[in-house]
Amino acid sequence: MATQIPSTTFEEFEGQEVQQERLLEKKMLLSPAMRYVLRRIGLYLITLWGSITASFIFIRLIPGDPIRAMVAQMQLQGGYNTISTSQSMSDFYEKQFGLNGNLLQQYLHYMNRVLLHLDFGPSLLSYPNPAMDLVKRGLPWTMALVGTSLVISWILGVVVGALVGWARKSRWADTINNISLGLSHIPAYFVAVVLLFIFAYNFPIFPANSAYDASIKPGWSFAFLWSVIQHMALPVIATVLVFAASWLNGTRALVIQILGEDYLTFASAKGLKNRQILLGYVMKNAWLPQISALALSLGAIINGNVLVEQLFRYPGVGQLLVMSTQQKDVNTMMAIVTILIVMTLTANLIVDLLLPLFDPRISYSGK
């Protein structure tokens, strides 16, 4: 007896084929550049959420109860100490600081408050002022310090690294390479201590602390700007020496690798001068890969900048982070960490989106 094929089989097959064609048409509507952008933005959002969540859990797990310590100090100063008053005050301030409930409830309350209102809650360091107010006062100083250090160290490291790699067999290049290898393994705050000891105490050329002279009124006057530059000099030099050395080592390695390429031999055979080969071929191919690493180094510079700010008593978010950690001011800590995470990941996203425009070897198709 012959087996009958159900009539719906061909219809189902035809329907699946139509769906696949529609899906293919939808995919074709998205250009490779758009798919590249969407992938990068999706990865950015996932990484942002994961980083903030991990930071929230880590900060909440730091031992200590800042609310009970604050309540005990208030009771000691006020001259009253009863169990009912202590408990009611603790409950009130725990709710104010978002520390009531279990960890999941605190997390949901925090995300709702930050995403909808950009409110990190009050600061324990300056209650009842919002934590965001403290961060706003310190963030411009940190951005100036980190931005200046990042730009100078990158330009200096890439340019000098290319020259050292080009003249790798010379004595001066070997000397600079050895010095940079040593500096790249030294923490920035240790270099800052040495500079502070030499140029602020033994030979008082630069100021030892603060961001500007307290006797000068802040403003756009030349005296104030010159004072800011003087106070910024040692922290910037300490950071630049360490990170420029790292850029130098990386660029030197890239240049040495590029020098073995056939197109350089062809360029030399055409009669191009060494200067033209260095600027037009070697340095162009050496600095492009360093652009992608530029945003990645932002996080490392910010981390190293925390102790440098504390050492120089620089009024940035680095010093504020140390102070809030000592007091376990969870709202201020989360405000600082969240903003720094957003800044670092956003810088990486911008570089990822713009890099194919500068480097033809990278395509938006992701291949």
C-alpha positions in Angstrom: 0.0 0.0 0.0 1.5 3.3 -1.1 2.2 5.9 1.6 0.3 9.1 1.1 2.3 12.3 1.6 0.3 14.8 3.7 -0.9 17.8 1.7 0.3 20.2 4.3 4.0 19.1 3.9 4.6 21.1 0.7 2.7 24.1 2.1 4.8 24.1 5.3 7.9 23.8 3.2 6.8 26.7 1.0 6.0 28.8 4.1 9.4 28.2 5.6 11.1 29.2 2.4 9.1 32.4 2.3 10.1 33.2 5.9 13.7 32.6 5.1 13.5 34.9 2.1 11.9 37.6 4.3 14.6 37.2 6.9 17.2 37.5 4.2 15.6 40.7 2.9 15.6 42.1 6.4 19.3 41.3 6.9 20.1 42.9 3.5 18.4 46.1 4.7 21.1 46.4 7.4 24.4 47.4 5.8 27.6 45.9 7.2 28.4 49.2 8.8 25.0 49.3 10.6 25.5 45.7 11.8 29.0 46.5 13.1 27.6 49.6 15.0 24.7 47.6 16.5 27.1 44.8 17.6 29.4 47.2 19.2 26.6 49.1 21.0 25.1 45.8 22.2 28.5 44.7 23.6 28.9 48.1 25.2 25.6 47.9 27.0 26.2 44.4 28.2 29.6 45.2 29.5 28.3 48.4 31.1 25.6 46.5 32.9 28.0 43.8 34.0 30.7 46.2 35.3 28.2 48.3 37.3 26.6 45.2 38.8 29.9 43.7 39.8 31.0 47.0 41.3 27.7 47.3 43.2 28.1 43.8 44.7 31.7 44.3 45.6 31.2 47.6 47.3 28.2 46.3 49.3 30.3 43.4 50.5 33.0 45.6 52.1 32.9 44.9 55.8 31.6 47.5 58.2 28.4 49.3 59.0 28.7 53.0 58.3 25.2 53.8 59.4 25.5 52.4 62.9 28.9 54.2 63.3 27.3 57.5 62.2 24.3 57.0 64.6 26.6 56.1 67.5 28.7 59.3 66.9 25.5 61.4 66.7 24.2 59.9 69.9 27.5 60.5 71.6 27.5 64.1 70.5 23.8 64.6 71.4 24.1 63.0 74.9 21.3 60.4 74.4 21.7 56.7 74.0 18.6 54.5 74.0 18.0 51.2 72.1 14.7 52.4 70.6 16.2 55.7 69.5 19.3 54.0 68.0 17.2 51.5 66.1 14.8 54.1 64.7 17.7 56.4 63.6 19.4 53.4 62.0 16.3 52.4 60.1 15.8 56.0 58.9 19.3 56.5 57.6 19.5 53.1 56.1 16.4 54.0 54.0 18.0 57.4 53.2 21.2 55.8 51.9 19.5 52.9 50.2 20.9 50.3 52.5 17.6 48.8 53.7 16.4 45.4 52.6 18.4 42.6 51.1 21.1 42.9 48.4 18.7 42.3 45.6 16.3 45.0 46.9 19.1 47.4 47.3 20.3 46.7 43.7 16.9 47.2 42.2 16.4 50.4 44.1 19.8 51.6 43.1 19.3 50.9 39.4 15.9 52.5 39.4 17.2 55.6 41.1 20.3 56.0 38.8 18.7 55.1 35.5 15.5 57.2 35.9 16.8 60.1 38.0 20.7 60.0 37.8 20.6 60.1 41.6 23.2 58.2 43.6 21.7 59.2 46.9 23.2 61.3 49.7 26.8 61.3 50.6 28.0 60.1 54.0 31.0 62.5 53.8 28.8 65.6 53.5 25.3 64.5 54.5 22.7 65.6 53.4 24.4 66.8 50.2 24.0 64.4 47.2 27.0 62.2 46.3 26.8 63.5 42.7 27.6 67.0 43.9 30.9 65.9 45.4 31.7 64.0 42.1 30.9 67.1 40.0 33.4 69.2 42.0 36.2 66.6 41.7 35.6 65.2 38.2 36.8 68.3 36.2 40.2 68.2 38.0 40.6 64.5 37.3 39.6 64.8 33.7 42.1 67.6 33.2 44.9 65.6 34.9 44.1 62.3 33.2 43.4 63.9 29.8 46.7 65.8 29.8 48.6 62.8 30.9 47.0 60.5 28.3 47.6 62.8 25.3 51.2 63.7 26.2 52.2 60.1 27.1 50.6 58.7 23.9 52.2 61.2 21.5 55.5 61.0 23.2 55.5 57.2 23.4 54.4 56.7 19.8 56.8 59.2 18.3 59.9 58.3 20.3 59.0 54.6 20.1 59.0 54.8 16.3 62.3 56.6 16.2 63.9 54.0 18.7 62.6 51.2 16.6 63.8 52.7 13.4 67.3 53.3 14.8 67.3 50.1 17.0 70.9 49.3 16.3 72.2 52.7 17.6 73.6 53.2 21.1 71.2 56.1 22.0 68.1 54.0 20.9 69.4 51.1 23.0 69.8 53.3 26.1 66.3 54.8 25.7 64.9 51.3 25.3 66.5 50.1 28.5 65.2 53.1 30.4 61.7 52.7 29.1 61.7 49.0 30.0 62.5 49.9 33.6 60.0 52.8 33.9 57.1 50.7 32.4 57.3 48.3 35.4 57.3 51.0 38.1 54.0 52.2 39.5 53.1 55.8 38.8 52.7 56.7 42.5 56.3 55.5 43.2 57.6 57.8 40.5 55.4 60.5 42.0 57.0 60.0 45.4 60.5 60.4 44.0 59.5 63.5 42.0 57.8 64.9 45.1 60.9 64.3 47.3 63.3 65.9 44.7 61.4 68.8 43.1 59.0 69.8 45.9 61.0 69.3 49.1 64.8 69.2 48.3 64.5 71.6 45.4 61.2 73.4 45.8 60.6 74.1 42.1 57.0 72.8 42.0 54.2 72.9 44.7 53.8 69.8 46.8 50.0 69.6 47.0 46.6 71.0 46.1 45.4 72.0 42.6 46.2 75.8 42.9 47.4 78.4 45.2 44.7 79.1 47.8 45.6 82.9 47.8 44.6 83.2 44.2 40.9 83.6 43.3 39.7 80.9 40.9 38.8 82.2 37.5 40.2 82.6 33.9 43.0 84.9 34.9 46.6 84.2 33.9 47.7 84.0 37.5 45.1 81.3 38.3 45.8 79.2 35.2 49.6 79.4 35.7 49.1 78.2 39.3 47.0 75.3 38.1 49.7 74.3 35.6 52.4 74.5 38.3 50.4 72.3 40.7 49.5 69.9 37.9 53.1 69.5 36.7 54.4 66.8 39.0 51.3 64.5 38.9 51.3 64.7 35.1 55.1 64.1 34.8 54.9 61.1 37.1 52.0 59.6 35.0 53.6 60.5 31.7 56.9 58.9 32.5 55.3 55.5 33.2 52.7 55.3 30.5 54.9 56.9 27.8 57.4 54.2 28.5 54.7 51.5 27.9 53.7 53.2 24.6 57.3 53.5 23.6 57.9 49.7 24.1 54.8 48.8 22.2 55.5 51.1 19.3 59.1 50.0 19.1 58.0 46.4 18.8 55.5 47.3 16.0 58.1 49.2 14.1 60.7 46.4 14.3 58.0 44.1 12.9 57.1 46.5 10.1 60.7 46.9 9.1 60.7 43.4 7.7 57.9 43.9 5.3 58.4 43.7 1.6 56.8 47.0 0.8 59.5 48.9 2.6 62.2 47.1 0.5 60.2 48.1 -2.6 59.9 51.7 -1.4 63.7 51.8 -0.8 64.3 50.3 -4.2 62.2 53.1 -5.8 64.7 55.6 -4.4 62.6 57.0 -1.5 64.6 58.7 1.2 64.7 57.2 4.7 62.7 60.2 6.0 59.9 59.5 3.5 59.9 55.8 4.3 59.8 56.5 8.1 57.0 59.1 7.9 55.0 57.7 5.0 55.1 54.0 5.7 56.6 53.0 9.1 55.0 55.6 11.4 51.7 55.4 9.5 51.4 51.7 10.0 52.7 51.9 13.6 50.4 54.5 15.1 47.1 53.1 13.7 47.1 50.0 15.9 48.0 52.2 18.9 44.7 54.1 18.4 42.7 51.1 19.5 44.9 50.7 22.6 44.5 54.4 23.4 41.0 54.0 24.9 42.0 50.8 26.7 44.8 52.6 28.5 42.3 55.1 29.9 41.2 52.7 32.6 44.8 52.0 33.6 45.7 55.7 33.8 42.6 56.4 35.9 43.5 53.5 38.3 47.1 54.7 38.6 45.8 58.3 39.1 43.9 57.5 42.3 47.0 57.1 44.5 48.8 60.0 42.7 45.9 62.3 43.5 45.9 61.1 47.1 49.7 61.7 47.3 49.5 65.3 46.0 46.2 66.0 47.8 44.7 66.8 44.4 41.0 67.6 44.7 39.9 65.0 42.1 37.7 62.0 42.2 40.7 59.8 43.0 41.3 61.4 46.4 37.5 61.5 46.9 37.4 57.7 46.2 40.0 57.1 48.9 38.2 59.2 51.4 34.8 57.6 50.7 36.4 54.1 50.9 37.8 54.9 54.3 34.4 56.0 55.6 32.5 53.3 53.5 30.4 56.0 51.8 28.8 53.5 49.5 26.8 56.1 47.5 29.9 58.3 46.8 31.9 55.2 45.9 29.3 53.9 43.5 28.9 57.4 41.9 32.6 57.6 41.2 33.0 54.0 40.0 29.9 54.2 37.8 30.9 57.5 36.1 34.5 56.2 35.5 33.1 53.0 34.1 30.8 54.9 31.7 33.7 57.2 30.7 36.1 54.3 30.0 33.6 52.1 28.1 32.3 55.1 26.1 35.8 56.0 25.0 36.4 52.4 23.9 33.1 52.4 22.0 34.0 55.6 20.2 37.4 54.3 19.2 35.8 51.0 18.0 33.3 52.9 15.8 35.8 55.3 14.3 38.8 52.9 13.9 37.7 51.5 10.5 37.6 55.0 9.2 41.3 55.4 9.9 42.6 51.9 9.4 41.6 50.3 6.0 42.7 46.9 7.3 39.6 46.9 9.6 36.2 46.6 7.9 32.7 47.2 9.3 31.8 43.7 8.2 33.8 42.3 11.1 35.8 40.0 8.9 
